[in-house]
Amino acid sequence: MIVDIQIYNGEKEIFGRKDMDYDTSLGWLFEKQEKGKEIDEISIQVYTVEEMPVDSFIGANWDEARQFIKDVANNAREGKYRGVKVN
C-alpha cells in the first residue's frame, strides 16, 4: 500500500508527501497536525505497489483522514482490495 497526501490552505499546497507506507503516513499526518497551520483540505490517494489506484479521500478533518488510512489498511488485510499488501 502506497500513500500520497497533499494538504492545502486555499489553492496552495502547504504540505505534501508521496510514496509513504501505512505507518509512515499516519505519523506524517500527526506531525503536520501538530504544526497547527490552518487547512482547507486533505487529499489522500492510496495505490498498490504497482501504482494502481485503490481508494482516495478528500476532506478537512485530521481524524477522518487518519481513519480513512486505517480503514483502507484493514480492508487490505481482509483481502478486500486486490493486490494491496500492508506490513
The first five atom37 places (N, CA, C, CB, O) and aatype in JSON, in Angstrom:
{
  "aatype": [12, 9, 19, 3, 9, 5, 9, 18, 2, 7, 6, 11, 6, 9, 13, 7, 1, 11, 3, 12, 3, 18, 3, 16, 15, 10, 7, 17, 10, 13, 6, 11, 5, 6, 11, 7, 11, 6, 9, 3, 6, 9, 15, 9, 5, 19, 18, 16, 19, 6, 6, 12, 14, 19, 3, 15, 13, 9, 7, 0, 2, 17, 3, 6, 0, 1, 5, 13, 9, 11, 3, 19, 0, 2, 2, 0, 1, 6, 7, 11, 18, 1, 7, 19, 11, 19, 2],
  "atom_mask": [
    [1, 1, 1, 1, 1],
    [1, 1, 1, 1, 1],
    [1, 1, 1, 1, 1],
    [1, 1, 1, 1, 1],
    [1, 1, 1, 1, 1],
    [1, 1, 1, 1, 1],
    [1, 1, 1, 1, 1],
    [1, 1, 1, 1, 1],
    [1, 1, 1, 1, 1],
    [1, 1, 1, 0, 1],
    [1, 1, 1, 1, 1],
    [1, 1, 1, 1, 1],
    [1, 1, 1, 1, 1],
    [1, 1, 1, 1, 1],
    [1, 1, 1, 1, 1],
    [1, 1, 1, 0, 1],
    [1, 1, 1, 1, 1],
    [1, 1, 1, 1, 1],
    [1, 1, 1, 1, 1],
    [1, 1, 1, 1, 1],
    [1, 1, 1, 1, 1],
    [1, 1, 1, 1, 1],
    [1, 1, 1, 1, 1],
    [1, 1, 1, 1, 1],
    [1, 1, 1, 1, 1],
    [1, 1, 1, 1, 1],
    [1, 1, 1, 0, 1],
    [1, 1, 1, 1, 1],
    [1, 1, 1, 1, 1],
    [1, 1, 1, 1, 1],
    [1, 1, 1, 1, 1],
    [1, 1, 1, 1, 1],
    [1, 1, 1, 1, 1],
    [1, 1, 1, 1, 1],
    [1, 1, 1, 1, 1],
    [1, 1, 1, 0, 1],
    [1, 1, 1, 1, 1],
    [1, 1, 1, 1, 1],
    [1, 1, 1, 1, 1],
    [1, 1, 1, 1, 1],
    [1, 1, 1, 1, 1],
    [1, 1, 1, 1, 1],
    [1, 1, 1, 1, 1],
    [1, 1, 1, 1, 1],
    [1, 1, 1, 1, 1],
    [1, 1, 1, 1, 1],
    [1, 1, 1, 1, 1],
    [1, 1, 1, 1, 1],
    [1, 1, 1, 1, 1],
    [1, 1, 1, 1, 1],
    [1, 1, 1, 1, 1],
    [1, 1, 1, 1, 1],
    [1, 1, 1, 1, 1],
    [1, 1, 1, 1, 1],
    [1, 1, 1, 1, 1],
    [1, 1, 1, 1, 1],
    [1, 1, 1, 1, 1],
    [1, 1, 1, 1, 1],
    [1, 1, 1, 0, 1],
    [1, 1, 1, 1, 1],
    [1, 1, 1, 1, 1],
    [1, 1, 1, 1, 1],
    [1, 1, 1, 1, 1],
    [1, 1, 1, 1, 1],
    [1, 1, 1, 1, 1],
    [1, 1, 1, 1, 1],
    [1, 1, 1, 1, 1],
    [1, 1, 1, 1, 1],
    [1, 1, 1, 1, 1],
    [1, 1, 1, 1, 1],
    [1, 1, 1, 1, 1],
    [1, 1, 1, 1, 1],
    [1, 1, 1, 1, 1],
    [1, 1, 1, 1, 1],
    [1, 1, 1, 1, 1],
    [1, 1, 1, 1, 1],
    [1, 1, 1, 1, 1],
    [1, 1, 1, 1, 1],
    [1, 1, 1, 0, 1],
    [1, 1, 1, 1, 1],
    [1, 1, 1, 1, 1],
    [1, 1, 1, 1, 1],
    [1, 1, 1, 0, 1],
    [1, 1, 1, 1, 1],
    [1, 1, 1, 1, 1],
    [1, 1, 1, 1, 1],
    [1, 1, 1, 1, 1]
  ],
  "atom_positions": [
    [[0.85, -1.17, 0.0], [0.0, 0.0, 0.0], [0.9, 1.23, 0.0], [-0.97, 0.0, 1.22], [1.73, 1.42, 0.89]],
    [[0.7, 2.05, -1.0], [1.46, 3.3, -1.14], [0.49, 4.46, -0.91], [2.14, 3.42, -2.56], [-0.61, 4.46, -1.46]],
    [[0.88, 5.44, -0.09], [0.0, 6.55, 0.26], [0.66, 7.87, -0.14], [-0.33, 6.53, 1.79], [1.82, 8.13, 0.2]],
    [[-0.1, 8.69, -0.87], [0.31, 10.05, -1.21], [-0.66, 11.0, -0.52], [0.33, 10.29, -2.78], [-1.87, 10.76, -0.53]],
    [[-0.15, 12.07, 0.08], [-1.01, 13.03, 0.79], [-0.61, 14.45, 0.41], [-0.92, 12.82, 2.33], [0.57, 14.79, 0.36]],
    [[-1.63, 15.27, 0.14], [-1.42, 16.7, -0.06], [-2.36, 17.43, 0.9], [-1.69, 17.12, -1.57], [-3.51, 17.03, 1.09]],
    [[-1.85, 18.51, 1.51], [-2.64, 19.31, 2.44], [-2.63, 20.75, 1.92], [-2.07, 19.22, 3.91], [-1.57, 21.31, 1.63]],
    [[-3.82, 21.33, 1.82], [-3.98, 22.64, 1.2], [-4.56, 23.67, 2.17], [-4.87, 22.54, -0.02], [-5.34, 23.34, 3.06]],
    [[-4.15, 24.92, 1.95], [-4.8, 26.08, 2.55], [-5.21, 26.93, 1.36], [-3.84, 26.87, 3.57], [-4.38, 27.55, 0.7]],
    [[-6.52, 26.96, 1.08], [-6.98, 27.59, -0.15], [-6.48, 26.78, -1.33], [0.0, 0.0, 0.0], [-6.61, 25.56, -1.34]],
    [[-5.93, 27.44, -2.32], [-5.41, 26.78, -3.52], [-3.96, 26.32, -3.34], [-5.5, 27.72, -4.72], [-3.44, 25.58, -4.17]],
    [[-3.33, 26.75, -2.26], [-1.9, 26.5, -2.07], [-1.65, 25.21, -1.29], [-1.26, 27.67, -1.35], [-2.21, 25.0, -0.22]],
    [[-0.8, 24.35, -1.86], [-0.38, 23.15, -1.14], [0.64, 23.57, -0.09], [0.22, 22.08, -2.12], [1.68, 24.13, -0.42]],
    [[0.34, 23.3, 1.19], [1.26, 23.69, 2.24], [2.1, 22.5, 2.71], [0.5, 24.29, 3.42], [3.2, 22.7, 3.23]],
    [[1.61, 21.29, 2.54], [2.38, 20.08, 2.85], [2.06, 19.04, 1.78], [2.05, 19.53, 4.29], [0.93, 18.98, 1.28]],
    [[3.03, 18.24, 1.44], [2.79, 17.15, 0.5], [3.89, 16.12, 0.61], [0.0, 0.0, 0.0], [5.06, 16.45, 0.78]],
    [[3.49, 14.87, 0.5], [4.48, 13.8, 0.52], [3.93, 12.61, -0.23], [4.86, 13.41, 1.96], [2.74, 12.31, -0.14]],
    [[4.79, 11.94, -0.98], [4.39, 10.79, -1.78], [5.15, 9.54, -1.34], [4.64, 11.06, -3.28], [6.17, 9.61, -0.65]],
    [[4.62, 8.41, -1.77], [5.28, 7.1, -1.61], [5.52, 6.7, -0.16], [6.59, 7.12, -2.33], [6.58, 6.16, 0.17]],
    [[4.55, 6.97, 0.71], [4.66, 6.55, 2.11], [3.98, 5.2, 2.3], [4.04, 7.61, 3.05], [3.06, 4.83, 1.57]],
    [[4.46, 4.46, 3.29], [3.76, 3.24, 3.68], [2.71, 3.6, 4.73], [4.75, 2.15, 4.22], [2.56, 4.76, 5.11]],
    [[1.99, 2.6, 5.19], [0.89, 2.8, 6.15], [1.33, 3.53, 7.41], [0.29, 1.46, 6.53], [0.78, 4.58, 7.74]],
    [[2.34, 3.0, 8.11], [2.77, 3.59, 9.38], [3.32, 5.0, 9.18], [3.83, 2.7, 10.03], [3.02, 5.9, 9.96]],
    [[4.12, 5.18, 8.15], [4.71, 6.49, 7.89], [3.63, 7.53, 7.61], [5.68, 6.42, 6.71], [3.73, 8.67, 8.08]],
    [[2.6, 7.16, 6.86], [1.56, 8.12, 6.5], [0.78, 8.58, 7.73], [0.6, 7.51, 5.48], [0.44, 9.76, 7.84]],
    [[0.5, 7.69, 8.66], [-0.21, 8.08, 9.88], [0.64, 9.01, 10.73], [-0.6, 6.84, 10.7], [0.15, 10.02, 11.24]],
    [[1.92, 8.69, 10.89], [2.83, 9.54, 11.65], [3.01, 10.9, 11.0], [0.0, 0.0, 0.0], [3.07, 11.92, 11.68]],
    [[3.11, 10.91, 9.67], [3.3, 12.16, 8.95], [2.09, 13.07, 9.13], [3.55, 11.89, 7.45], [2.25, 14.27, 9.35]],
    [[0.87, 12.52, 9.04], [-0.34, 13.33, 9.26], [-0.35, 13.93, 10.66], [-1.6, 12.47, 9.04], [-0.68, 15.1, 10.83]],
    [[-0.01, 13.13, 11.66], [0.0, 13.62, 13.03], [1.02, 14.74, 13.19], [0.32, 12.46, 14.01], [0.75, 15.76, 13.84]],
    [[2.19, 14.55, 12.6], [3.25, 15.57, 12.67], [2.79, 16.89, 12.05], [4.52, 15.07, 11.96], [3.06, 17.96, 12.6]],
    [[2.1, 16.83, 10.92], [1.64, 18.05, 10.26], [0.51, 18.71, 11.05], [1.16, 17.73, 8.82], [0.42, 19.94, 11.1]],
    [[-0.34, 17.91, 11.68], [-1.4, 18.48, 12.51], [-0.81, 19.24, 13.69], [-2.35, 17.37, 13.01], [-1.32, 20.28, 14.08]],
    [[0.28, 18.72, 14.25], [0.94, 19.35, 15.39], [1.49, 20.73, 15.04], [2.06, 18.46, 15.9], [1.67, 21.57, 15.92]],
    [[1.77, 20.98, 13.76], [2.3, 22.29, 13.35], [1.25, 23.38, 13.5], [2.79, 22.24, 11.91], [1.59, 24.56, 13.55]],
    [[-0.03, 23.0, 13.58], [-1.1, 23.94, 13.89], [-1.49, 24.9, 12.79], [0.0, 0.0, 0.0], [-2.17, 25.9, 13.05]],
    [[-1.09, 24.63, 11.55], [-1.47, 25.52, 10.46], [-2.94, 25.32, 10.1], [-0.58, 25.28, 9.22], [-3.48, 24.22, 10.23]],
    [[-3.56, 26.4, 9.65], [-4.94, 26.32, 9.21], [-4.98, 25.61, 7.85], [-5.58, 27.74, 9.12], [-4.19, 25.9, 6.96]],
    [[-5.92, 24.67, 7.71], [-6.03, 23.93, 6.46], [-7.46, 23.99, 5.94], [-5.58, 22.47, 6.64], [-8.41, 24.2, 6.7]],
    [[-7.58, 23.8, 4.63], [-8.89, 23.73, 4.0], [-9.18, 22.33, 3.47], [-8.99, 24.74, 2.87], [-10.34, 21.93, 3.36]],
    [[-8.13, 21.57, 3.14], [-8.36, 20.28, 2.51], [-7.18, 19.35, 2.73], [-8.62, 20.45, 1.03], [-6.02, 19.75, 2.69]],
    [[-7.51, 18.08, 2.96], [-6.53, 16.99, 2.99], [-6.92, 16.05, 1.86], [-6.49, 16.25, 4.4], [-8.06, 15.59, 1.81]],
    [[-6.0, 15.77, 0.97], [-6.26, 14.88, -0.16], [-5.33, 13.67, -0.02], [-6.04, 15.62, -1.54], [-4.11, 13.82, 0.07]],
    [[-5.93, 12.48, 0.0], [-5.15, 11.25, 0.17], [-5.46, 10.32, -1.0], [-5.47, 10.56, 1.54], [-6.62, 10.11, -1.36]],
    [[-4.41, 9.76, -1.59], [-4.56, 8.75, -2.62], [-3.81, 7.51, -2.17], [-4.03, 9.27, -4.01], [-2.67, 7.59, -1.69]],
    [[-4.44, 6.35, -2.33], [-3.82, 5.08, -1.96], [-3.68, 4.24, -3.22], [-4.66, 4.33, -0.87], [-4.62, 4.12, -4.01]],
    [[-2.48, 3.66, -3.4], [-2.17, 2.87, -4.58], [-1.62, 1.51, -4.17], [-1.18, 3.62, -5.47], [-1.16, 1.31, -3.04]],
    [[-1.67, 0.58, -5.12], [-0.95, -0.68, -4.94], [0.53, -0.38, -5.21], [-1.5, -1.82, -5.9], [0.87, 0.7, -5.69]],
    [[1.39, -1.32, -4.91], [2.82, -1.16, -5.19], [3.04, -0.98, -6.69], [3.62, -2.39, -4.67], [4.0, -0.33, -7.11]],
    [[2.15, -1.55, -7.5], [2.25, -1.41, -8.95], [1.63, -0.09, -9.44], [1.56, -2.59, -9.64], [1.47, 0.1, -10.65]],
    [[1.28, 0.81, -8.52], [0.74, 2.14, -8.78], [-0.66, 2.12, -9.39], [1.67, 2.88, -9.69], [-1.03, 3.03, -10.14]],
    [[-1.43, 1.1, -9.06], [-2.84, 1.07, -9.47], [-3.65, 1.74, -8.36], [-3.33, -0.41, -9.73], [-3.44, 1.43, -7.19]],
    [[-4.57, 2.67, -8.71], [-5.36, 3.35, -7.68], [-6.24, 2.37, -6.9], [-6.23, 4.43, -8.32], [-6.82, 1.44, -7.48]],
    [[-6.33, 2.58, -5.6], [-7.15, 1.73, -4.73], [-8.32, 2.53, -4.19], [-6.31, 1.16, -3.57], [-9.47, 2.1, -4.31]],
    [[-8.05, 3.68, -3.59], [-9.09, 4.49, -2.96], [-8.54, 5.89, -2.75], [-9.57, 3.86, -1.62], [-7.33, 6.11, -2.83]],
    [[-9.44, 6.84, -2.46], [-8.99, 8.21, -2.21], [-9.93, 8.87, -1.2], [-8.94, 9.03, -3.52], [-11.05, 8.42, -0.96]],
    [[-9.42, 9.95, -0.62], [-10.14, 10.7, 0.4], [-9.91, 12.19, 0.16], [-9.69, 10.29, 1.85], [-8.79, 12.6, -0.16]],
    [[-10.96, 12.98, 0.3], [-10.83, 14.44, 0.31], [-11.68, 14.94, 1.46], [-11.28, 15.09, -1.07], [-12.87, 14.63, 1.54]],
    [[-11.08, 15.71, 2.34], [-11.8, 16.26, 3.49], [-10.93, 17.27, 4.2], [0.0, 0.0, 0.0], [-9.84, 17.6, 3.72]],
    [[-11.4, 17.77, 5.33], [-10.64, 18.78, 6.07], [-10.51, 18.41, 7.54], [-11.3, 20.15, 5.94], [-10.2, 19.26, 8.38]],
    [[-10.73, 17.15, 7.86], [-10.7, 16.71, 9.25], [-9.55, 15.73, 9.45], [-12.06, 16.06, 9.66], [-9.49, 14.69, 8.79]],
    [[-8.64, 16.07, 10.36], [-7.46, 15.23, 10.6], [-7.85, 13.82, 11.04], [-6.57, 15.88, 11.66], [-7.3, 12.84, 10.53]],
    [[-8.79, 13.72, 11.97], [-9.19, 12.4, 12.48], [-9.81, 11.54, 11.38], [-10.18, 12.55, 13.63], [-9.53, 10.34, 11.3]],
    [[-10.65, 12.13, 10.55], [-11.26, 11.39, 9.45], [-10.2, 10.94, 8.44], [-12.31, 12.26, 8.74], [-10.3, 9.84, 7.89]],
    [[-9.19, 11.76, 8.2], [-8.11, 11.39, 7.28], [-7.35, 10.19, 7.81], [-7.16, 12.57, 7.05], [-7.07, 9.24, 7.07]],
    [[-6.99, 10.22, 9.09], [-6.28, 9.08, 9.69], [-7.16, 7.82, 9.69], [-5.84, 9.41, 11.13], [-6.67, 6.72, 9.43]],
    [[-8.45, 7.99, 9.98], [-9.36, 6.84, 9.99], [-9.49, 6.24, 8.59], [-10.75, 7.25, 10.52], [-9.57, 5.02, 8.45]],
    [[-9.5, 7.08, 7.56], [-9.55, 6.59, 6.19], [-8.36, 5.67, 5.91], [-9.56, 7.76, 5.19], [-8.53, 4.58, 5.37]],
    [[-7.16, 6.12, 6.28], [-5.97, 5.3, 6.04], [-6.07, 3.98, 6.81], [-4.69, 6.07, 6.46], [-5.74, 2.93, 6.26]],
    [[-6.52, 4.03, 8.05], [-6.68, 2.82, 8.84], [-7.71, 1.88, 8.21], [-7.1, 3.16, 10.27], [-7.49, 0.67, 8.16]],
    [[-8.82, 2.43, 7.73], [-9.87, 1.62, 7.11], [-9.36, 0.93, 5.85], [-11.09, 2.47, 6.79], [-9.64, -0.25, 5.63]],
    [[-8.63, 1.66, 5.01], [-8.08, 1.07, 3.8], [-7.12, -0.05, 4.16], [-7.37, 2.15, 2.93], [-7.14, -1.12, 3.55]],
    [[-6.27, 0.18, 5.16], [-5.32, -0.85, 5.59], [-6.06, -2.09, 6.11], [-4.38, -0.3, 6.66], [-5.69, -3.21, 5.78]],
    [[-7.08, -1.88, 6.93], [-7.86, -3.02, 7.45], [-8.54, -3.77, 6.31], [-8.9, -2.54, 8.47], [-8.55, -5.0, 6.3]],
    [[-9.12, -3.05, 5.36], [-9.75, -3.7, 4.21], [-8.73, -4.49, 3.4], [-10.42, -2.66, 3.32], [-9.04, -5.58, 2.91]],
    [[-7.53, -3.95, 3.26], [-6.47, -4.66, 2.53], [-6.07, -5.93, 3.26], [-5.25, -3.75, 2.33], [-5.88, -6.98, 2.64]],
    [[-5.94, -5.85, 4.57], [-5.58, -7.04, 5.36], [-6.65, -8.12, 5.23], [-5.39, -6.66, 6.84], [-6.34, -9.31, 5.27]],
    [[-7.9, -7.7, 5.09], [-9.01, -8.65, 4.94], [-9.18, -9.12, 3.5], [-10.3, -8.01, 5.42], [-10.08, -9.91, 3.22]],
    [[-8.33, -8.65, 2.59], [-8.38, -9.09, 1.21], [-9.43, -8.4, 0.35], [0.0, 0.0, 0.0], [-9.78, -8.9, -0.72]],
    [[-9.94, -7.26, 0.79], [-10.99, -6.57, 0.03], [-10.44, -5.79, -1.16], [-11.74, -5.63, 0.94], [-11.2, -5.43, -2.06]],
    [[-9.13, -5.54, -1.18], [-8.51, -4.86, -2.31], [-7.52, -5.83, -2.94], [-7.81, -3.54, -1.88], [-6.65, -6.37, -2.26]],
    [[-7.67, -6.03, -4.22], [-6.77, -6.94, -4.93], [-5.39, -6.31, -5.09], [-7.35, -7.31, -6.3], [-5.28, -5.18, -5.56]],
    [[-4.36, -7.02, -4.73], [-3.0, -6.55, -4.94], [-2.47, -5.57, -3.92], [0.0, 0.0, 0.0], [-1.36, -5.06, -4.09]],
    [[-3.23, -5.3, -2.86], [-2.76, -4.35, -1.84], [-2.29, -5.13, -0.63], [-3.89, -3.34, -1.44], [-3.02, -5.96, -0.08]],
    [[-1.06, -4.86, -0.23], [-0.5, -5.52, 0.95], [-0.12, -4.46, 1.97], [0.73, -6.39, 0.57], [0.37, -3.39, 1.62]],
    [[-0.34, -4.78, 3.24], [0.0, -3.87, 4.32], [0.95, -4.61, 5.26], [-1.27, -3.37, 5.08], [0.68, -5.75, 5.65]],
    [[2.05, -3.96, 5.61], [3.0, -4.6, 6.53], [2.48, -4.57, 7.94], [4.36, -3.91, 6.48], [3.14, -5.05, 8.85]]
  ]
}
